[in-house]
Amino acid sequence: QLNSGDFELWDKFAVLDASFDGNNHSISGLYINLADRYNSKFGLFKSISENAIVSNLTIKDAYLGCEEYKNMSSRYAGGLSAESEGTIYNCHFDGRIHSKLTDSGCYLGGLCGYTYGARISNCSVKGEIYGDTYGVGFVGYNSQDSLILDHCTNYANLSAHGYTAGFVGYSEKYVKLNSCVNHGDIKSSGNYTAGLVASCRNGGKLDSCYNHGSIEAEGNYAAGILAYSDYKADFTSCANFGDIAANCGYAAGIVCRGGSTLSNCYNEGNISNINEYEYTYTSGIGNSVHRLNQCYNNADIQGVNNVSGLCSTTSYMEECYNKGNVTASGDHVAGLAIGIQEEEGVSYCYNIGAVTGKTLVSGIANYVSGLTLGCFNRGDITATDSLAAGICINNISYREIIACYNTGTIKAKKKIYGIANRCEVQHCYNAGFLIADSDIEPIVQKGGSITHSYYNKDICGDFGDEYGLSANEITDIKFIMRIFGSMAKPYKKVWCMNEDYGTKLYYPHIRHFSGSIEAPYMKEIEFDENGFCAEYPEKNQHAPIVDGVAQISNAG
């Protein structure tokens, strides 16, 4: 125990050039206060050198205070060390770190204020870190080399002005986090706020990282995992569980800007963004990301403009879904994405949450530059003004929408479309109620093309055209053949979806999700290479053979 009684100041800020093994001992009562003694870099150690290893040490009941000092170009405070470029293993800090400094030269970290590339593993931080500067659970600032954190946990609550996060405040270099978890609540009155990493300028990789703490942020960029990256950052199996309350230009469950590829990431925390700027973006997963694969949102997302269940803009999205309600007081609202900008488009995705906004409201996406394949919407779509669609709005350059359907109610004052407003619709159907004063199209806006696509006229209303079918006709196997019988590969597997609107209706749909997420609604039926089925012999004459495979269900 370093201090007893009335706490004596610790000012032995040494540079550690060798390894230090604490043998699982604890240091209790570490007390540092720069109001008492001048120093710009302070912690238990002043610095940990590149070849040094600090291991198996706990610091508890600690206090580090940093008052206002002039003529200091930089101030670093860390519970373990002010600076480090070495290795830290199985070290733990529990205490308070406080700063009254208001400029950008002070960096607070539960373990290290400043690192020059370091490896930190199996460590934890508890307590409280707060002040008018940048405050971070583990590392305040990193430069010169990559920063690696592995199997670390932050429990400390953080309150600071900008670059505030559970693990990394700002990194000039690549960051890699594996199996890191934040439980601390985070508040920031400035830019860049996140559960794990506030800002990294050279990309990174985050694998199996989670945020459970609530986030309150103003300024710009607030996210559950990473707020901002100048370069590509990849995410695998990351999740946010904390609620996010923001007044920011960008707010998202996983990443705001710089996400490259996100795989198997999800959001369970409610997100609310009250910023009224026209170009504000609020999303369940990411604002601007490159690719999403098997990602989902289960929470409610609220904002003003550009609000989406998964992402604002992306190049490609596959096997993703949204189950949360998406609500905006302004324009551009979508169950999954505002814009999907590349030729690959969106495949095998769905929305079942209610989507509400003023104008430009859609179940899957607003704008799609490429193919929309195998998607469906079951959530109610409401535009308080105009322009609402079950799948897409303003599909760019009349791109194809194939094997998609809508069963959600679509409501607006005018201009509603069962599938989309301008596109080439193939093998699609609409069975959602359509409520508007004028300009109702059960499938697609006039001018778009319709191939093997239909709507349920018992639900949508009878528009007196060849595409309206009754519920009985839709239930018939011939209807399934009419939609899917002529489809070419790779569309070779077909489901029957079971929806209940007072009477049982069996809607066919292309198979989606390799993980069979919708399995409770489905049943596969095997057909042989000749299109014969022993279980349902009456269907044999109608069995579709596409690329040598036919799978149709009729399960209730």
C-alpha positions in Angstrom: 0.0 0.0 0.0 1.6 3.2 -1.2 -0.5 5.7 0.8 -2.2 5.6 4.2 -4.0 8.1 6.3 -4.4 11.4 4.5 -2.9 10.3 1.2 0.6 11.4 0.4 1.4 12.4 -3.2 3.0 9.8 -5.5 5.6 11.6 -7.7 8.0 8.8 -8.5 7.1 8.8 -12.2 9.7 6.3 -13.5 10.5 5.1 -16.9 10.1 1.3 -17.0 12.7 -0.3 -19.3 12.4 -3.9 -18.0 9.6 -6.3 -17.3 7.5 -5.9 -14.2 5.5 -8.9 -12.8 3.1 -7.9 -10.0 2.5 -11.5 -9.0 -1.2 -10.7 -8.7 -0.6 -8.2 -5.9 -2.6 -4.9 -5.5 -1.5 -1.3 -5.0 -4.1 0.5 -3.0 -4.5 4.3 -2.6 -2.4 5.6 -5.5 -2.8 9.4 -5.3 -1.6 11.9 -7.9 -2.7 15.5 -8.1 -1.0 18.1 -10.4 -2.5 20.8 -8.3 0.2 19.9 -5.8 3.1 19.2 -8.1 4.0 20.2 -11.6 4.3 17.3 -14.1 2.8 16.8 -17.6 3.0 13.0 -17.7 1.8 11.0 -14.8 0.6 7.6 -13.7 2.1 4.8 -11.6 4.8 4.8 -14.3 5.8 7.7 -16.4 6.5 5.5 -19.4 6.7 1.8 -20.4 9.3 1.2 -23.0 8.9 -0.9 -26.2 10.5 -4.1 -24.8 9.0 -3.9 -21.3 6.2 -6.1 -20.1 3.9 -5.2 -17.2 1.8 -8.1 -15.9 -0.4 -9.4 -13.1 -1.0 -6.1 -11.2 -4.1 -4.4 -9.8 -4.3 -0.7 -8.8 -7.3 0.1 -6.7 -8.8 3.0 -4.7 -6.8 5.4 -6.8 -7.2 9.1 -7.7 -5.4 11.0 -10.5 -6.2 14.7 -10.8 -5.0 17.1 -13.4 -5.6 20.8 -12.8 -5.1 23.8 -15.2 -1.5 24.5 -16.1 -0.1 26.9 -18.7 2.8 26.3 -21.0 2.3 22.6 -21.2 2.3 21.3 -24.7 0.9 17.9 -23.7 -0.5 16.2 -20.6 -1.0 12.5 -20.4 -2.6 10.7 -17.5 -2.9 6.9 -17.2 -3.8 4.8 -14.2 -1.0 2.5 -14.9 1.3 4.6 -17.1 1.3 8.0 -18.8 2.9 6.6 -21.9 3.5 3.1 -23.2 4.8 1.3 -26.2 5.3 -2.0 -24.5 3.1 -5.0 -23.5 0.5 -4.9 -20.7 -1.1 -8.2 -19.5 -3.6 -9.0 -16.8 -3.5 -5.5 -15.2 -6.5 -3.8 -13.6 -7.3 -0.3 -12.5 -10.1 0.8 -10.2 -10.3 4.5 -9.3 -11.0 8.0 -10.4 -9.2 10.1 -13.0 -10.2 13.7 -13.3 -9.1 16.7 -15.4 -10.0 20.4 -15.4 -8.0 21.1 -18.5 -10.1 22.3 -21.4 -7.8 22.1 -24.4 -6.9 19.2 -26.8 -3.5 18.5 -25.3 -4.7 16.4 -22.4 -5.5 12.6 -22.8 -6.8 10.5 -20.0 -6.8 6.7 -20.0 -7.7 4.2 -17.4 -4.5 2.3 -18.2 -2.5 4.7 -20.5 -2.8 8.3 -21.5 -0.7 8.0 -24.6 0.6 4.9 -26.5 3.1 4.6 -29.4 1.7 1.3 -30.5 1.1 -1.2 -27.7 -0.4 -4.6 -26.9 -2.9 -4.8 -24.0 -4.6 -8.0 -23.1 -6.8 -9.5 -20.3 -7.0 -6.1 -18.6 -9.9 -4.1 -17.0 -10.7 -0.6 -15.9 -13.3 0.3 -13.2 -14.3 3.6 -11.6 -14.9 7.0 -13.2 -13.0 9.1 -15.7 -14.3 12.6 -16.2 -13.3 16.1 -17.2 -13.4 18.9 -19.8 -10.9 17.2 -22.1 -10.6 13.9 -23.8 -11.4 10.9 -21.6 -11.1 7.2 -22.4 -11.4 3.9 -20.5 -8.1 2.4 -21.7 -6.0 4.5 -24.0 -6.4 8.2 -24.7 -4.2 8.7 -27.7 -2.2 6.3 -29.9 0.4 7.1 -32.6 3.4 5.7 -34.5 2.3 2.0 -34.6 -0.7 -0.3 -34.4 -2.6 -0.6 -31.1 -3.9 -4.1 -30.2 -6.4 -4.8 -27.4 -7.4 -8.4 -26.7 -10.0 -9.7 -24.2 -10.3 -6.5 -22.2 -13.2 -5.0 -20.3 -14.1 -1.5 -19.3 -16.6 -0.9 -16.5 -15.7 2.8 -15.9 -18.2 5.5 -16.5 -16.9 8.3 -18.8 -17.8 11.9 -19.1 -15.7 14.2 -21.2 -15.5 16.7 -24.1 -15.0 14.8 -27.3 -13.0 11.7 -28.3 -14.7 9.7 -25.5 -14.9 5.9 -25.7 -14.6 2.8 -23.6 -11.2 1.8 -25.1 -9.6 4.2 -27.6 -10.1 7.9 -27.9 -8.0 8.7 -30.9 -5.5 6.6 -32.9 -3.4 7.8 -35.8 -2.6 4.2 -36.6 -4.4 0.9 -37.2 -6.3 -0.5 -34.2 -7.2 -4.1 -33.6 -9.7 -5.1 -30.9 -10.7 -8.7 -30.2 -13.3 -9.8 -27.6 -13.4 -6.4 -25.9 -16.5 -5.3 -23.9 -17.6 -1.9 -22.6 -20.1 -1.8 -19.7 -19.5 1.9 -18.7 -22.0 4.7 -19.5 -20.5 7.3 -21.7 -21.4 11.0 -21.9 -19.7 13.6 -24.3 -20.4 17.2 -25.1 -18.1 17.1 -28.1 -17.3 15.2 -31.3 -16.5 11.5 -31.6 -18.2 9.4 -29.0 -18.4 5.6 -29.0 -18.7 2.5 -26.8 -15.2 1.2 -27.9 -13.3 3.4 -30.3 -14.0 7.1 -30.8 -11.8 7.8 -33.9 -9.1 6.0 -35.8 -7.4 7.6 -38.8 -5.8 4.5 -40.4 -8.5 1.9 -40.2 -8.8 -1.2 -38.0 -10.4 -4.5 -37.3 -12.9 -5.3 -34.5 -13.9 -8.8 -33.8 -16.4 -10.0 -31.2 -16.6 -6.6 -29.5 -19.7 -5.4 -27.5 -21.0 -2.3 -25.9 -23.5 -2.5 -23.1 -23.2 1.0 -21.8 -25.6 3.9 -22.6 -24.3 6.7 -24.7 -25.3 10.4 -24.6 -23.6 12.6 -27.1 -23.6 16.0 -28.8 -21.4 17.4 -31.5 -20.8 14.9 -34.3 -20.5 11.1 -34.7 -21.9 8.8 -31.9 -21.8 5.0 -32.3 -22.1 1.9 -30.1 -18.7 0.5 -31.4 -16.7 2.9 -33.5 -17.6 6.5 -34.2 -15.3 7.5 -37.1 -12.5 6.1 -39.3 -10.7 7.8 -42.1 -9.8 4.4 -43.6 -11.5 1.1 -43.9 -12.4 -0.6 -40.6 -13.8 -4.2 -40.7 -16.3 -5.6 -38.1 -17.1 -9.2 -37.3 -19.6 -10.4 -34.7 -19.8 -7.0 -33.0 -23.0 -5.8 -31.2 -24.4 -2.8 -29.4 -26.8 -3.3 -26.5 -26.7 0.2 -25.1 -29.3 3.0 -25.8 -27.9 5.9 -27.7 -29.3 9.4 -27.2 -27.7 11.9 -29.6 -27.8 15.4 -30.9 -25.3 14.6 -33.7 -24.9 14.7 -37.4 -24.3 11.0 -37.4 -25.5 8.3 -35.0 -25.4 4.5 -35.4 -25.5 1.3 -33.5 -22.1 0.0 -34.8 -20.2 2.5 -36.8 -20.9 6.0 -38.2 -18.2 6.5 -40.9 -15.5 4.3 -42.4 -17.0 0.9 -42.1 -15.7 -1.4 -44.8 -17.2 -4.9 -44.3 -19.6 -5.7 -41.5 -20.4 -9.4 -40.9 -22.8 -10.9 -38.3 -23.1 -7.5 -36.5 -26.3 -6.4 -34.7 -27.9 -3.7 -32.7 -30.2 -4.2 -29.7 -30.1 -0.7 -28.2 -32.7 2.0 -29.0 -31.2 5.0 -30.9 -32.7 8.5 -30.8 -31.1 11.5 -32.6 -32.8 14.9 -32.2 -30.5 16.8 -34.6 -32.6 18.7 -37.1 -30.0 19.4 -39.7 -31.1 18.4 -43.2 -28.2 16.0 -43.7 -28.4 14.2 -40.4 -28.1 10.4 -40.5 -29.4 7.9 -37.9 -29.1 4.1 -38.4 -29.3 0.8 -36.5 -26.0 -0.5 -37.8 -23.9 2.1 -39.8 -24.2 5.4 -41.5 -21.7 5.0 -44.3 -20.4 1.5 -44.8 -19.2 -0.6 -47.8 -20.8 -4.1 -47.3 -23.2 -5.7 -44.9 -23.6 -9.5 -44.5 -25.9 -11.2 -42.0 -26.4 -8.0 -39.9 -29.6 -7.1 -38.1 -31.3 -4.5 -35.9 -33.9 -5.4 -33.2 -34.4 -2.0 -31.6 -36.3 1.2 -32.3 -34.5 3.9 -34.4 -35.7 7.5 -34.2 -34.5 10.6 -35.9 -35.4 13.6 -38.1 -34.1 13.0 -41.6 -32.3 10.0 -43.2 -33.4 7.4 -40.7 -32.9 3.7 -41.4 -33.1 0.3 -39.6 -29.6 -0.8 -40.8 -27.6 1.8 -42.7 -27.8 5.1 -44.5 -25.7 4.2 -47.5 -23.9 1.0 -48.5 -22.6 -0.7 -51.7 -24.1 -4.1 -51.0 -26.3 -5.8 -48.4 -27.0 -9.5 -48.1 -29.0 -11.6 -45.6 -29.8 -8.7 -43.3 -33.0 -7.8 -41.5 -34.7 -5.2 -39.3 -37.3 -5.9 -36.7 -37.3 -2.5 -34.9 -39.7 0.4 -35.6 -38.0 3.2 -37.7 -39.5 6.6 -37.1 -38.6 10.1 -38.5 -40.3 13.4 -38.4 -38.8 14.3 -41.8 -37.8 12.7 -45.1 -36.0 9.6 -46.3 -36.9 6.7 -44.1 -36.3 3.0 -44.8 -36.6 -0.3 -43.0 -33.1 -1.2 -44.1 -31.2 1.4 -46.1 -31.6 4.9 -47.5 -29.2 4.2 -50.5 -27.6 1.1 -51.9 -25.2 2.4 -54.4 -23.5 -0.3 -56.4 -24.5 -2.8 -59.1 -24.7 -5.8 -56.7 -27.6 -4.1 -54.8 -29.5 -6.0 -52.1 -30.2 -9.7 -51.7 -32.3 -11.8 -49.3 -33.1 -9.1 -46.8 -36.3 -8.3 -45.0 -38.1 -5.7 -42.7 -40.9 -6.4 -40.3 -40.8 -3.2 -38.3 -43.1 -0.2 -38.8 -41.5 2.5 -40.9 -42.9 6.1 -40.5 -41.8 9.4 -41.9 -43.0 12.5 -43.9 -42.0 11.6 -47.5 -39.9 8.9 -49.2 -40.7 6.0 -46.9 -40.0 2.4 -47.9 -39.8 -1.1 -46.4 -36.4 -2.1 -47.8 -34.6 1.0 -49.3 -35.1 4.4 -50.8 -32.6 4.2 -53.7 -31.1 1.1 -55.2 -28.5 1.3 -58.0 -28.4 -2.5 -58.6 -30.5 -5.6 -58.3 -33.0 -6.1 -55.5 -33.4 -9.9 -55.1 -35.4 -12.1 -52.7 -36.4 -9.3 -50.2 -39.7 -8.8 -48.4 -41.4 -6.3 -46.2 -44.1 -7.2 -43.6 -44.0 -3.9 -41.6 -46.5 -1.1 -42.0 -45.3 1.8 -44.1 -46.6 5.3 -43.3 -45.8 8.6 -45.0 -47.6 11.5 -43.4 -47.3 13.3 -46.7 -46.5 11.3 -49.9 -44.3 8.7 -51.6 -44.4 5.3 -49.8 -43.5 1.9 -51.1 -43.4 -1.7 -49.9 -39.9 -2.4 -51.2 -38.1 0.5 -52.9 -38.6 4.1 -54.0 -36.9 5.7 -57.0 -35.0 2.5 -58.0 -32.2 4.1 -60.1 -32.2 3.6 -63.9 -35.2 1.3 -63.7 -33.2 -1.6 -62.1 -34.7 -5.0 -61.6 -36.6 -6.1 -58.5 -36.9 -9.9 -58.5 -38.7 -12.3 -56.2 -39.7 -9.7 -53.7 -43.0 -9.2 -51.9 -44.9 -6.8 -49.5 -47.6 -7.7 -47.0 -47.5 -4.6 -44.9 -50.1 -1.8 -45.0 -48.9 1.2 -47.0 -50.4 4.5 -46.1 -49.9 8.1 -47.4 -51.8 11.1 -48.7 -50.8 10.2 -52.2 -48.3 8.3 -54.3 -48.1 4.8 -52.8 -46.7 1.7 -54.5 -47.0 -1.9 -53.5 -43.5 -2.8 -54.7 -41.8 0.3 -56.1 -42.4 3.4 -58.1 -40.0 2.9 -61.0 -38.3 -0.3 -61.8 -38.6 -3.6 -63.7 -40.6 -5.9 -61.4 -40.2 -9.6 -62.0 -41.7 -12.5 -60.0 -43.0 -10.3 -57.2 -46.4 -9.8 -55.5 -48.1 -7.4 -53.1 -50.7 -8.4 -50.5 -50.7 -5.3 -48.2 -53.5 -2.9 -47.7 -53.1 0.3 -49.7 -54.5 3.5 -48.2 -54.2 6.9 -49.9 -56.4 9.7 -51.3 -54.9 9.4 -54.8 -52.1 7.9 -56.9 -52.2 4.3 -55.8 -50.4 1.6 -57.7 -50.7 -2.0 -56.3 -47.3 -3.1 -57.8 -45.3 -0.4 -59.6 -45.8 3.1 -61.0 -47.0 3.3 -64.6 -44.0 3.2 -66.9 -42.3 0.5 -64.9 -42.5 -3.0 -66.4 -44.2 -6.0 -64.8 -43.3 -9.7 -65.5 -44.9 -12.6 -63.6 -46.0 -10.3 -60.8 -49.3 -10.0 -59.1 -51.3 -8.4 -56.2 -54.0 -9.7 -54.0 -57.1 -7.9 -55.1 -59.1 -9.0 -52.0 -56.7 -7.0 -49.8 -55.3 -4.3 -52.1 -58.5 -3.7 -54.0 -59.4 -4.5 -57.6 -57.7 -2.1 -60.0 -59.3 -3.9 -63.0 -56.1 -5.1 -64.6 -54.6 -8.5 -65.3 -52.3 -8.5 -62.3 -55.0 -8.7 -59.6 -55.8 -12.2 -58.2 -58.1 -13.3 -55.5 -56.9 -15.1 -52.3 -58.1 -18.4 -53.7 -56.1 -18.0 -56.9 -53.0 -17.0 -54.9 -53.4 -20.2 -52.8 -53.5 -22.4 -55.9 -50.3 -24.1 -56.9 -50.7 -22.7 -60.4 -50.1 -19.3 -59.0 -46.7 -20.4 -57.6 -45.8 -21.8 -61.0 -46.8 -18.6 -62.7 -44.5 -16.6 -60.5 -41.5 -18.9 -60.1 -41.8 -21.5 -62.9 -39.8 -19.5 -65.4 -37.1 -18.2 -63.2 -33.6 -18.9 -64.3 -30.6 -19.7 -62.0 -29.4 -18.8 -59.4 -33.1 -18.5 -58.2 -33.5 -22.2 -57.7 -35.0 -22.6 -54.2 -38.5 -21.5 -53.3 -40.4 -21.1 -50.1 -44.0 -20.8 -49.3 -44.6 -18.1 -46.7 -47.5 -18.4 -44.3 -49.2 -15.1 -43.6 -52.4 -14.7 -41.6 -54.9 -11.9 -42.6 -58.0 -13.4 -41.1 -57.7 -16.3 -43.5 -54.7 -18.4 -44.2 -52.9 -17.4 -47.3 -49.9 -19.2 -48.6 -47.5 -16.8 -50.4 -44.5 -18.2 -52.3 -41.1 -16.6 -51.9 -37.6 -17.3 -53.0 -35.5 -18.9 -50.3 -33.4 -16.6 -48.3 -31.0 -16.8 -45.4 -28.7 -19.8 -45.3 -29.4 -19.9 -41.6 -33.1 -20.4 -42.2 -34.1 -17.5 -40.0 -37.7 -17.8 -41.1 -37.8 -21.5 -40.5 -40.9 -21.4 -38.3 -42.9 -20.2 -41.3 -41.6 -22.6 -43.8 -41.3 -26.2 -44.9 -39.2 -27.6 -47.7 -40.6 -30.2 -50.0 -38.2 -32.3 -52.1 -38.7 -32.8 -55.8 -36.6 -35.1 -57.9 -34.7 -34.1 -61.0 -37.8 -34.7 -63.1 -40.0 -32.5 -61.0 -41.9 -35.3 -59.2 -42.8 -35.2 -55.5 -43.9 -38.3 -53.7 -45.3 -36.3 -50.7 -47.6 -34.2 -52.9 -48.3 -36.2 -56.1 -51.0 -33.7 -57.2 -48.3 -31.1 -57.6 -46.1 -33.1 -59.9 -47.4 -31.7 -63.1 -46.7 -28.2 -61.9 -43.3 -28.6 -60.2 -40.8 -25.9 -61.4 -37.4 -27.2 -62.5 -34.8 -24.5 -62.3 -31.2 -25.4 -62.7 -32.2 -29.0 -61.9 -33.7 -28.1 -58.5 -37.3 -27.6 -57.4 -38.3 -27.0 -53.7 -41.8 -25.8 -52.9 -43.6 -25.9 -49.6 -47.3 -25.6 -48.8 -46.9 -25.6 -45.0 -49.4 -23.9 -42.7 
